[in-house]
Amino acid sequence: MAYISKEEVKEIRQRVKKTFPKPYKISITRRHGTEVIIALMEGPNEIEDGYQQLNHYYPDRYEGEVNVFLRNVLEILDDLKPNYNRNAGDMGADYADYNYFRSIHIGKWDKPYKKVLDN
């Protein structure tokens, strides 16, 4: 069953903060104890302003700064806690077990990403 603790989210926050120092602003929240939501809110990147949900199963679909952001975040998440346990230890099971769910965004639906100057 999917579950992520507050301590694990705190560790993700610390690692992401190290990887993306100021002027980046990244929102990292936990929803219902089963999902971590990571949203790049501000940065110096040449990313189109607005909101975009990223498909972390296909990072090669994205180019430039979006690809770099997505790959770095996925690397942090996988280093801390691998996410996928095929068949949850039961070879006859016809399901997969996720440690927790991931949502990675550029901006949020109600607060879009914005580019800031690199001062």
Beta strands, then each sheet from edge to edge (+ up, - down):
strand 1: 25-31
strand 2: 35-43
strand 3: 52-54
strand 4: 84-86
strand 5: 96-98
strand 6: 101-106
strand 7: 114-115
sheet 1: 1+ 2- 6- 3+
sheet 2: 1+ 2- 7-
sheet 3: 4+ 5-
end
